[in-house]
Amino acid sequence: MIQAIRERYPRWGEAKSAVMLRREGCAVSVSTVGRTLTRLRALGHIVEPPLVRGGLRRWRRGRARPYAQRLAWGYSPQRPAI
């Protein structure tokens, strides 16, 4: 049953697969699903889809914060902060 769900939804992880198995009436833990998937991969019964680089998420660098900015390395204060 784990293999059937994995073949139907190859991008799902073990946690989401365990939830779907529980909904179908098979009470298994997340670690059991993970061990089974590892065994199925080792035996060659399931093949992982290729990784897509850069297509799923793109992290953008945010704007510079106007507060809490790091001071320059050699900075020494001229007067005490008020």
Secondary structure, 3 states (H helix, E strand, C coil): CHHHHHHHCCCCCHHHHHHHHHHCCCCCCHHHHHHHHHHHHHHCCCCCCCCCCCCCCCCCCCCCCCCCCCCCCCCCCCCCCC
